[in-house]
Amino acid sequence: MDTEIEIKFLVSRDITDALPELLQSYQILKHDRRHLANTYYDTPDLALRRMDAGLRIRSQDGALEQTVKLAGSQVGGLHQRPEYNVALAAPDPDLALFPAHIWPAGVDAAALQQALQPLFCTDFVRRRWLLADDGTEIELALDEGEVQAGERREPIRELELELVRGDASRLFELADTLVRQGGLRLGAVSKAQRGYRLAGLSPMPRLRALAPADLRAEDGCEQAMVTLLHQGLRHWQYHEDGWMAAPGTDWLVQLREGAALVHQILLMFGELVSHRINSGWIDDLLWLQQQLSWLDRAQMLAHLTADRGHYLRRLDCQKALLAELAEQQAQLPDEQQLRELFYGPRYGRLLLRLTHWLYRQDWRAGLAPQQSAQLAAPINGLARELLEDSWQTLRQSALGGPVLDGEQYIQQKGKLRRTLMVGLCFSGLYPEEERLAFRMPWLDILRGIEDLDMLSPLEDVRERLAAEDREELDDWLARKRRFLLEALEQSRAQALQLEPYWR
């Protein structure tokens, strides 16, 4: 058995000509080009898929080999999976050739064998470089071809770095060198996963709201931090892949939520591992959120213009407003600009460095005994402290003060989002009924603030309207604003009286 440790990239442009210069510091032990044809197998009820296993037969230079990859781990673009490879004499899978102990308890390998059927194929040319440097060997493979499922086709253009032997940090160093050139995006989805989707055997990505992490009161702070970071990265990359498959603003909103969760976690646990958190990550996370700061405006415009401007239906100047709002929408970043962002070096290096940090568990190095004890302490104590600090910060903000006007509410939107994010991180530690009773009014307040802010694009275009239309819009906005502020003030008065559930 081998444990495969590899970093996968999706490639947006031809990088073949650039590789010789990028690899000049390595000794090239082997360089070849091969055609690989792979057929993937599973049972009709997808028994292998359900145990997170994959089975393929590969044809290479006339030789046949069957491979089974079992459940492993994936963080960022780093994949670690146990795999077993066996030579075959005929192009049919034979599970009896694998060691019997590899299958999970209760799995009948003989029954699996009887039900196996081919599902989809991958067919690609692999350019391969076997690199050596200071005792470490890395295989770099550039794959170009397609996934095939019946009549359906999907292109493959991937770059994989696999650690053959030696120090995994050298794998990340090479990955960083390559990412700096641009055109690469960390790949969280394997060829097999793409094949299952193409064959209609695995659902396409669907939007997911950020959910509470599976934390327990007895979990240590370190364990909780890692769990939360993994959740944030998964949410982030899942919605990045979803946007790539079907571009839309809602995917980007959830991507931003995942990145915001990662940012929040690094800030919350910074006191425990501060000397092992690169301040550059915080800068890059802030940069990414700035790159996506237009999303709030995009959502506002989408709502105002939905169903041919149904929201504005009572206004005689509806047509003029829709024309102005359409001009605002045209100024938003387009699909090509966003693809350049996701395949850009700064974005790629941010995800790569976070992945490397999690893989190496760098925060453990050089910790004083007191810090180690704090990391090992149950998370419930730190959770209460963080929740209380966040709550007091909110109470001392304008949201805890006297009557607010519309602009003051809007200014508090970011602070309220962060407070709710802290609560979400530790939701699993507290009874659901008590937690929701406290959070729901504040979630309603956030939605009310977002509704209030949604009027902003209309205020921005009023000066370009005719005088009569402007007067009509001003009256309509004043009524809307007054109604929303009254509701917000009532909700806030009630929410401030609630007893925090963590005390």
N, C-alpha and C positions, 0 to 999 in steps of 0.2 A: 504494500500500500504506500502511496505517496500522499502527502498533504500539499495540495496546490496552493501556492501563495502568489497571487498575481494582481496587477493593477490593469484595469481595462479602460480604454479611451474610445470614444466615438470620434471620427475624423471628418472634418468638414471640407477639407481640400487636400490635394496631392502633396504629400510631404516627402516623397521618396528621394527627390534630388537634394533635399536639405539634410538627410540622415548622415551621409559620409562625414560632413564637417562636424555635426553634433556628436558623433561617436568616435572622433579621432583620438580622444584620451583613453579609449579602451582597446585592449587587445582583442581582435576579432578571430575567434577560434574556428568559426564556421559561418559560411554565408551561402544560403541556397534558396531555391524557389521551387515550390511544390504545389501540385493541384490536390486539394483535399475534398473528397465527397463523403458526406456523413448522412446516415439515416438514423432517425430517432424513433424509439419504440416505447410503447406503454400499453396498458390494458384498456379495454373499452371504458371502464369506470375510472381510469387515470389513477390507478393504485400507486404507481411510482411517483407521480406528481404530488399526490396527497402526502407522501412521506418525504417530500422535498428531495427526491432522487431523480437522476436523469440517466438514461441508457442510450448509447449510440453505438453504431458500427461505422468505423472509418476505413475508407479505401485510400491507400497512399502508395503510389509507385507499385501497384499490383499486390501489395500486402494488405491483409485485413486485420483489424484489431477492434475488439469490443471494450468499451469503457463504461463504468458506472461511477457517477459522482453522487455522493451522499450529502445529507444535510450538513451545512457548514455555517459560516458567518460572512456577513458583508457589511462593511462600514465605508461610506463614501464610495470610492471606486476600487477599494481593496477587497478581494475575494479570497476566502480560505475555505477549501472543501477537501475532504478525503476523497481520493479517487483510486480505482483499481482498474488496471489495464491487462488484457489477456489477448494473445494472438489467436486468430481463428483460421480454420482451413476452408470454411464455407461461409457465404454471406448471410448467415442466420444467427440470431442471438442464442447463447447457451449459458443460462444463469448458473448451471451446475459447475461451470469452470471457475466461478468466483468462490472465495472462501465462505463457508456457510455462516460464520460468525458475524459477517458484515451487516446482515439484515436485522432490522429492529425486532424485538421480541414479539412473537405471535404471527410473524409474516411467513407464509408458506411459499417458499421460492419455487417449488415444483408447480403449484397452482398458478403463480405468476407467469411461469414459463409457458404454460398451456394457453394463456390468454393474450400473450404479447402480439402486437400488430404494429406495422409501420405507420407513423403519423405525419411526418414531414421530413424534409431534407435541407441540408445546407451544402452549398457548392461554392467553393472559393479558391483563389490562388493565395498562397501564403509565402510572403518573402520573409525569411528568417535570418537573424543574426545571433550567434552565440557569442556573448561578450564576457571578457574576464578583466578583473581589476582587483589587485591586492587580495587575492584569495576568494573573491566573490564571483560567481558566474550567474549571468542573467540572460535569458532568452528574450529577444525582442522580435515580435511577429507582427507583420502588417498584412491584414486580411482584406481582400476585395472580392466580392462575389454577390451571392444572394441567398435568401431563405426562400424555400419553395414549399407550398402546401396546396396540393391540387393545382388549380389554375392561378392561384395567387402567388405573387412575387413581392419581395421586399429587399432592397439593396443592403449589402454588408460593406461597411468601410470602417474597420476597427484596428486599433493598435493595442497589443497586449504585452505587458512586461511580466515575465514569470521568473521567480527566484529559483534557480537550479540548485545552488548551494551557497552558503556564506551569510553575510550580514544583510538583513532586510532593509536596513537604512540606506544601503547603496541602491536598492530598488527605487526608493523614494527620491534619492538624489538624481538618478537618471530621469525619473518621471518629471521632476521639477525642471530639469534642463529642457526637456521636450515641451512642457507646457508653456514655458516662457516664449516659445515661438508663435503661439496662438494656433487656432484651428483644431484644438483638442478639447474634448469635454469628458469628464469622468463618467464612465458607464456603469450604472447600477443594474442594468438588465442584460442577462446573458443571451447568447444566440438561441439556446433552448427555450428560454422564456418567450423570446420573440416568435419562435416557431409555434409554440402552443397558442399564442394569441392569433397568429396568422391563420392557423388551422381552425380557429373558432372554439378551441378547447380550454381557453383561459380568458377571462373577461378583460376587455380593454380597461385602462385606468379610468376610475371615476373619482369625481371630486370627494374629498374627505375633509370634514372639519377637524381641527386639532382637538384630540381627545385627551383626557387625563391619563397620565402614565400609570403603570401597574407598580405602585410603590406600597411597601408595608412598613408599619411603624418600627419594626425591628431592623429594617435595612440600615446599613451603615451609610454615613454621608457620602463616602466615596462611591459606593454601589449606586446610591440614588443619583449622584451627579452623572455617572456613566450611563445609567438607564435613560435619564432625561436627555443627555446629549445625543445618544443613539436615536431616540424618538424624534428629536428635532431634525437631525440629518436625514433620517428616513422620510419624514414629512416633506422636507425641502426637496430632496431629489425625486421623490415619487411625483410631485406636482411639476417639477421641471420636465420629467419624462412625459407627463400628461400633456403639458403645453406643446412639447415637440410633436406629439402625435396629432393634436387638435388644438392649435393656438386659440387662446381666449383669455380674457382678463381674469376670470374667476380662478384659473389655474395659477396665475401669477400672484393673486392675492394670497392663496394658500402657501405658495412657495415663500412669499415674504413672511408669513406667519411662522413657518419652520425656521427661517433664518433669524427672526426676532426671538424665537424660543432659545436657539443656541446662544444668541447674544445675552439674553436674560440670565441663562444658566451660568455663563462665564462670569457675569457680574455678581451673581448671588454667591457663588462658591469661590470668588476671587480671594477672599480673606484667607481661605484655607490653602490655596495653591497658587497664590499671586505670582511668586517668583518663577512659576513654570507655565504661565500664560503669556504668550507673546502679545505685547500691546499692539503689534501690527494687525493681529486678527481683529481686534476691536475696531481699529481704524477701517479695516476692509469690510467688516460687517456694517459699520455706519455708512461706508461708501455704497455698499450694495443697497441698503435701505434708501439712500438718497437716489440711486439710479432708478428705484421703483417708486419714488415718492409721488409720481403722477397717477398712480393707481387709484387713489381716492377720487381725484378729479374724473378719471375715466369711468369709475362706477357711478358717480353723480350724473355725468352726461348720459351714460347708458340708461339710467333710470328715467331721466327727464325726457328722453327721446323714444323710449320703448313704446311699442304699439302705436306708432305714428304720433307720439306726443300725448298719449292719453292723460298723463299727469297734468298737462296744461290745457285740457279740453275746454275749460270754462272761460278761457281768455280769448278775446277777439283777436289779440295779436299773436295767437299761437303760431301761425305760419311764419311770421317774421322772426319769432323767437327760435323756432326750429332751424331756420336758415343760419342764424347766428351760432347756435349750439353745434350745428354740423361743422362750421368753420373751426370751432374749438376742437372737435374730435379729430379733424384732419391734421391738427398740430401735434397730436400724441405720437409717441414712438411707434414705428411700424414693425412688422414682423421681421424684416431683415435686420433692423437695428438691434432687436432683441436677440436674434440668433448670434449676431456678432458679440453681444455682451456675454452670452452663455458659452461661446467658444473662445472668448478672450482670455489672455494670460492672467489678468488679475483675479478674475472670477475662478478660473481653474486652480490657481495656486492657493487661493483661500480654502477651497474644499480639500485640496491635496494636503495642505499643512495641518488642517484640523484632523483629517484621517490619520496622518502620521502620528500626531500627538496622542490620539486615542489608542492606536496600535501599540505604541511604545510605552504607554502609561507614564509619560515623562514626569507627571506631577509627583511621583513617588520618590524620585531621585533627590537626595540631599535634604529630606525632611527632618526637622528636629523631632525628638520624641513627643513633645507636646502637640506638634502638628499632626503627627501620625495618629495620636490618640484622638484628636478632633475628627480626623477623617474616618476613624473606626467607630466613633460614637453613633448611636441610633439617630436617624434622620429626623425623628419627630421633634426633638429639642430645637434643632436648627430651623425646622419648618415653622414652628411657633414663633421663633424670633424674627424670621424673615417676613412672615405674614403680619406680625404686629408692627414691625418697622414700616412696611408698605402701607398698612392701614393708617398709621399715625401721620405719615407723609401726606396721604390723601386728605385726612381730616384737617391738616394744617394748610392745605392748599385752598384755592378759591372755592372748591367744591364743598368745603366744610364751613364756609363763611356765610355772610348775609346774601340777599337777593343778587342774582347774577343776570347780566344782560346776555344777548346772543353771542357777542364776540368773546366774552369771558368764558362761556360754556365751550365754545369751539377751541379756545386756547388750552382747555383742560383735557381734550380728547386723547392726546398721546399719554398723558399721565394716568388717566383712567385705564387705558388699554394695558399699560405696563402693570398696574396694580392687579387687574384681572388675570394677567398672564402669570403673575406670582401665585395667585390663588389656584389657577389651573394646574400648575406644576405639582402642587401638593394635595390636589383634590382627593386622590385615592386614599389618603390617610384619615379621612373624616367621614362620618355618616352622611350619606347622600342627601337625606331629607333636610338635615340642618344646614348643610353646605349650600344646597340650592335655594333654600329660603333666604339666605343671606346674599347670595350672588345674583339671583334673578332681578331684583330691583336695580342693581347697578348695571346689569346687562341692558335692562330697559332704558336706563339713563344714557348709556353709550349709544344705543340705537336712536334715542331722541336727539342726541347731539349730532349724530350722523345725518339725521333728517334735517336738522337745522342747517348744517353745513352744506347740504344738497342745494340750498337756495343760492349759494355763492355764485355759481356760474351764471345765474339769471341776473344777479346784481352787477356782474362784470360786463354784461352786454346792454344794460339799460340805456347807457349814454348813446348807443348807436340806433336807438329806436326813435320813431317820430314822437313828438311831444304828447300826442293823445295816447299812443300806445304806452309810453313811459309812465304816464299818470295811472293808467289802468294797472300796469304791472306793479307799481309802487303800492297801490291799495291792496292788491292781491298778496304781495309779499308781507305787508304789515299784518294782515289777518293771519296768514300762515305762521308768521313768526310769533305773534301773540298767543296763538293756540298752543304751539309747541313749547313756548316758555312757561306757560301756565302748567302744562302737563309735567314738564321737567321739574319745576319747583315743588309740585306736589310729591312727585316720586322721590326727589332728593330729601325732602323733609322726613318722609317715611323711612328711607334707607339709612339715614343718619341715626335713627333711633334703634336700629337693630343691634342685637348683641352678637359680637363676632363668635363664630362657631369654634374657633381654635382655643379659646380661653378656658 
